[in-house]
Amino acid sequence: MEAGADDFIGKPFDKEELKVRIRAGERILQLEHYLEERNNKLAEAYEIIRTDIDAAAKLQKSLLPGSSAMIFDLKFQSIFHPSSFLEGDIFNFFMLDEHHVGFYLLDVAGHGIPFAMLSFTISKTLSPNLYNSSLWKQENPDDPCTSQIGSPRLIIDELNKLYQQKDDAMQYFTMV
């Protein structure tokens, strides 16, 4: 046994004891084979999950502005180092119109996939788009054919209506 054997039987041996030990050895071999199959399936599942998480992290990173940008006479510099693969943190800065710059820093409480998904969704909601239908632009009361920059208070109010979780008090975000 000290040399590495799993089992042994001394001589003279009993045929019934030998049969029992052989069946026990067969069960051990079957269990080892089953465990190897399960470990292979687990490794495959891990690889799929890892690939998906890496893709999500790249997608999240693609939402971030470049590390350096100029808008008007303002120079923006940033660095993003997530503490895990996916984060609930995101930020952006952008030109709202020919006179205004918008920026935000958003922190969804928590880390991991659910928090990153909420962060991603809120970020897309806040992104100014080509069709001028973002939260940043609001109808001008003086001229309904034009829009004006929305106030931060109204934007936050709208975000709270859209994303405040009534059933999960632990899923929330803070924003500047």
Solvent accessible surface area in square Angstrom, and as a share of the most:
residue,aa,sasa,rsa
1,M,126,0.56
2,E,184,0.82
3,A,110,0.85
4,G,61,0.59
5,A,52,0.40
6,D,129,0.67
7,D,72,0.38
8,F,135,0.56
9,I,53,0.27
10,G,44,0.43
11,K,184,0.78
12,P,136,0.85
13,F,101,0.42
14,D,82,0.43
15,K,147,0.62
16,E,107,0.48
17,E,68,0.30
18,L,58,0.29
19,K,104,0.44
20,V,78,0.45
21,R,86,0.31
22,I,89,0.45
23,R,122,0.45
24,A,31,0.24
25,G,28,0.27
26,E,89,0.40
27,R,135,0.49
28,I,91,0.46
29,L,118,0.59
30,Q,124,0.55
31,L,117,0.58
32,E,98,0.44
33,H,111,0.50
34,Y,121,0.46
35,L,105,0.52
36,E,104,0.47
37,E,78,0.35
38,R,124,0.45
39,N,79,0.41
40,N,81,0.41
41,K,124,0.53
42,L,122,0.61
43,A,62,0.48
44,E,112,0.50
45,A,42,0.33
46,Y,132,0.50
47,E,101,0.45
48,I,110,0.56
49,I,95,0.48
50,R,65,0.24
51,T,76,0.44
52,D,87,0.45
53,I,32,0.16
54,D,51,0.27
55,A,58,0.45
56,A,34,0.26
57,A,27,0.21
58,K,149,0.63
59,L,97,0.48
60,Q,8,0.04
61,K,127,0.54
62,S,78,0.51
63,L,32,0.16
64,L,23,0.11
65,P,29,0.18
66,G,50,0.48
67,S,79,0.51
68,S,64,0.42
69,A,33,0.26
70,M,122,0.54
71,I,22,0.11
72,F,91,0.38
73,D,136,0.70
74,L,91,0.45
75,K,128,0.54
76,F,37,0.16
77,Q,131,0.58
78,S,31,0.20
79,I,136,0.69
80,F,41,0.17
81,H,148,0.66
82,P,58,0.37
83,S,93,0.60
84,S,48,0.31
85,F,109,0.46
86,L,8,0.04
87,E,3,0.01
88,G,0,0.00
89,D,42,0.22
90,I,1,0.00
91,F,29,0.12
92,N,25,0.13
93,F,21,0.09
94,F,22,0.09
95,M,109,0.49
96,L,16,0.08
97,D,38,0.20
98,E,124,0.56
99,H,141,0.63
100,H,85,0.38
101,V,36,0.21
102,G,4,0.03
103,F,123,0.51
104,Y,3,0.01
105,L,98,0.49
106,L,0,0.00
107,D,68,0.35
108,V,0,0.00
109,A,27,0.21
110,G,31,0.30
111,H,105,0.47
112,G,24,0.23
113,I,87,0.44
114,P,80,0.51
115,F,52,0.21
116,A,5,0.04
117,M,113,0.51
118,L,16,0.08
119,S,0,0.00
120,F,52,0.22
121,T,57,0.33
122,I,0,0.00
123,S,2,0.01
124,K,106,0.45
125,T,34,0.20
126,L,0,0.00
127,S,30,0.20
128,P,47,0.29
129,N,67,0.34
130,L,169,0.84
131,Y,181,0.69
132,N,91,0.47
133,S,83,0.54
134,S,10,0.06
135,L,35,0.17
136,W,19,0.07
137,K,37,0.16
138,Q,50,0.22
139,E,120,0.54
140,N,31,0.16
141,P,107,0.67
142,D,133,0.69
143,D,57,0.30
144,P,94,0.59
145,C,126,0.76
146,T,65,0.38
147,S,51,0.33
148,Q,79,0.35
149,I,45,0.23
150,G,4,0.04
151,S,47,0.30
152,P,99,0.62
153,R,159,0.58
154,L,75,0.37
155,I,3,0.01
156,I,56,0.28
157,D,56,0.29
158,E,58,0.26
159,L,0,0.00
160,N,60,0.31
161,K,156,0.66
162,L,94,0.47
163,Y,33,0.13
164,Q,113,0.50
165,Q,68,0.30
166,K,180,0.76
167,D,131,0.68
168,D,58,0.30
169,A,90,0.70
170,M,146,0.65
171,Q,36,0.16
172,Y,111,0.42
173,F,30,0.13
174,T,82,0.47
175,M,43,0.19
176,V,119,0.68
